[in-house]
Structures are given as structure tokens and as C-alpha cells.
Amino acid sequence: MTDIDSLRTELDGQSPRAILKAAIARYDNIAISFSGAEDVVLIEMAHKLTDNLQVFTLDTGRLHPETYEFIEKVRQHYGIEIEVLFPDSGEVQALVGKKGLFSFYEDGHSECCGIRKVNPLRKKLATVDAWITGQRRDQSPGTRNDVPVVQIDSAFSTEDKPLVKFNPLANWTSKEVWDYIRMAEAPYNSLHEKGFVSIGCQPCTRPVLPGQHEREGRWWWEEATHKECGLHAGNLIGKSG
């Protein structure tokens, strides 16, 4: 078992590429979670470091058409396989049958995200030893300020199997991400050209205005400091208010 505290100290000041390289060197069974611009940066870096690149994405069934086009664009651009994870159809049918298609506007997004995102993610993460995310510390007010470059994933570890989570872009800003995308001529979601910054499911995502924080475009009807869909639920542990 890797000493995570020592590894975090070793990697904290390192570049995202160096963190990725260390992650891939330590774990054969490691996967990148892909959905947005940050994750393309990780794929751009990682595909040059290994031929054994595992990439997965979540298809909630509620994504924008542009997001589906983006997933395919990334697959073709890098010549990689992207494993698409789907929610359990029975769980989706039961929720929609009981509460309709837009229950999250009434009682919050947790239940819908749990079925469409968290449950399929949990199944996937049970099959790997570590995963890589595109989280940044400046990405969400109140929930991601303390994101470390490497951690034990408190949300998805089990008693008999701790799961390691790498966040190589923790120290980067949005500007650094986009500077890299432009430099590498990497693909990106065309919704970014329409004012969307943080992109999720179509009913729960909208463009942001100048001066608004990027996460204000997600679940805008809810408390601003608790905007996590459950994929990074560990960020909310110890948060209150």
C-alpha cells in the first residue's frame, strides 16, 4: 500500500505531467474520468506516457448533443477507446415514473445524480485501483478549495479496498487549462463557445454571465457552496452551512 501522505508531499509542487507520470508508474489498473476540458488536458498528456490508457465517461442520458459530439471527437482525435458507462435502466424508469423527468428542480439534484452518475461510477471504480480526475481547487466555491494532488477516495473506497484518487490539475487555474488546450490544439466541447464553462446534463447546465463563477452555471436553483453531483462527494465531508 502506497503511503499517500508521503506521496502527496512528494508530488504537491510537481507539474500535472509529472503527477500523471507518477500515477501511471505506480498503478497499472488506473483510469481517467473524462467529461470536460480539464480531462482532455489529462488525456493529451497521458496518451504520450502510456499505451495502456483507460478512459471512461458517464452517459446520463441527459447530455447536450454537443457533448456527445465532443466525446466522439476526443475518441477519434487520440485514437483511444472510451468506455461509456450508462445508468441502470430500471432505476431511471422507476425515478421518472414516480417523479417525472424534472424532479431535481423540486427536491434537489442528489437523487437523479445518484442514479445517473454515482451508481454507474461506483461500479466502474470497484474494478480499478486508482483513478484520475480533472478537479481544480479554484473550480467550485466551498467544495474544492482543499483538493489535494493525491488522496484516498473517501467516497468510493471500501473497507477491504482503498481507492486512490489523483487530481493532477489541482493547482492549475482555468486559464492554464485553456492555454494548454490552445497550445496542444486539443478538442473541446463547442458549448464553450456559447458561454458554457462548467458543463453537465442539459437540464442542469446554463451559460454564465461575465464575472460569474463557472459553477454558477450548474444547479443554479440550489445553495451555491454545495455544488457537487456525488462524483466528488468526499469534498463535502466536514463542510457545513
RAMOTA-V289360 format. One record per residue. N is the residue number from 1. SS is DSSP state (A for helix, B for strand, O for the rest). OMEGA is omega as a letter, one per 30 degrees, with the letter a starting at -180 (* if undefined). NEAR is the number of other C-alpha atoms within 10 Angstrom. Layout:
BEGIN
{{N SS OMEGA NEAR} {N SS OMEGA NEAR}}
END
This chain:
BEGIN
{{1 O l 4} {2 O l 8} {3 O a 7} {4 A l 14} {5 A l 12} {6 A l 10} {7 A l 16} {8 A l 17} {9 A a 13} {10 A a 11} {11 A a 20} {12 O a 17} {13 O a 12} {14 O l 15} {15 O l 14} {16 A l 22} {17 A l 18} {18 A l 14} {19 A l 23} {20 A a 23} {21 A l 17} {22 A a 14} {23 A a 23} {24 A l 21} {25 A a 12} {26 A a 12} {27 O l 14} {28 O a 14} {29 O a 14} {30 B a 24} {31 B l 23} {32 B l 23} {33 B a 22} {34 O l 23} {35 O a 21} {36 O a 19} {37 A a 22} {38 A a 24} {39 A l 21} {40 A l 24} {41 A l 22} {42 A l 23} {43 A l 23} {44 A l 21} {45 A a 17} {46 A a 20} {47 O l 15} {48 O a 12} {49 O a 15} {50 O l 12} {51 O a 9} {52 O a 14} {53 O l 19} {54 B l 21} {55 B l 20} {56 B l 17} {57 B a 18} {58 B l 19} {59 B a 20} {60 O a 20} {61 O a 12} {62 O a 12} {63 O l 17} {64 O l 16} {65 A a 10} {66 A l 13} {67 A l 21} {68 A l 13} {69 A l 14} {70 A l 19} {71 A a 22} {72 A l 11} {73 A l 16} {74 A l 21} {75 A a 16} {76 A a 12} {77 A a 12} {78 A a 15} {79 O a 10} {80 O l 16} {81 O l 13} {82 B l 19} {83 B a 16} {84 B a 13} {85 B a 17} {86 B l 17} {87 O l 20} {88 O a 13} {89 A l 11} {90 A l 10} {91 A l 14} {92 A a 17} {93 A a 13} {94 A l 11} {95 A a 16} {96 A l 14} {97 A a 10} {98 A a 10} {99 A a 13} {100 O a 11} {101 O a 14} {102 O a 14} {103 O a 15} {104 A l 19} {105 A a 14} {106 A a 9} {107 A l 12} {108 O a 15} {109 O a 20} {110 A a 16} {111 A a 16} {112 A l 21} {113 A l 19} {114 A a 17} {115 A a 20} {116 A a 23} {117 A a 22} {118 A a 22} {119 A l 17} {120 A l 18} {121 A a 22} {122 A l 15} {123 A a 12} {124 A a 14} {125 A l 16} {126 O a 15} {127 O a 11} {128 O l 17} {129 O a 17} {130 B l 24} {131 B a 23} {132 B a 24} {133 O l 22} {134 O a 23} {135 O l 22} {136 O a 23} {137 O a 20} {138 O a 19} {139 O a 20} {140 O a 20} {141 O l 16} {142 O a 18} {143 O a 23} {144 O a 22} {145 O a 15} {146 O a 12} {147 O l 20} {148 O l 22} {149 O l 26} {150 B a 23} {151 B l 17} {152 B a 17} {153 O a 19} {154 O a 16} {155 O a 16} {156 O l 21} {157 O l 17} {158 B a 11} {159 O a 5} {160 O a 6} {161 B l 11} {162 O l 16} {163 O a 19} {164 B a 22} {165 B l 25} {166 B l 26} {167 O a 23} {168 O a 28} {169 O a 28} {170 O a 23} {171 O a 20} {172 O l 18} {173 O l 14} {174 A l 16} {175 A l 9} {176 A l 12} {177 A a 20} {178 A l 16} {179 A a 12} {180 A l 16} {181 A l 18} {182 A a 11} {183 A a 9} {184 A a 12} {185 O a 10} {186 O l 18} {187 O l 19} {188 O a 24} {189 O a 20} {190 A l 13} {191 A l 18} {192 A l 14} {193 A a 10} {194 A l 10} {195 O l 15} {196 O l 20} {197 O l 23} {198 O a 21} {199 O l 23} {200 O l 21} {201 O a 17} {202 A a 14} {203 A a 15} {204 A a 18} {205 B l 20} {206 O l 22} {207 O l 20} {208 O l 18} {209 O l 12} {210 O l 8} {211 O l 6} {212 O l 10} {213 O a 15} {214 A a 21} {215 A l 23} {216 A l 23} {217 A a 21} {218 B l 25} {219 O a 23} {220 O a 14} {221 O a 14} {222 O l 15} {223 O a 11} {224 A a 16} {225 A a 17} {226 A a 19} {227 O l 22} {228 O a 21} {229 O a 18} {230 O l 19} {231 O l 17} {232 O a 17} {233 A l 17} {234 A l 18} {235 A a 20} {236 A a 17} {237 O l 10} {238 O l 7} {239 O l 11} {240 O l 8} {241 O * 6}}
END
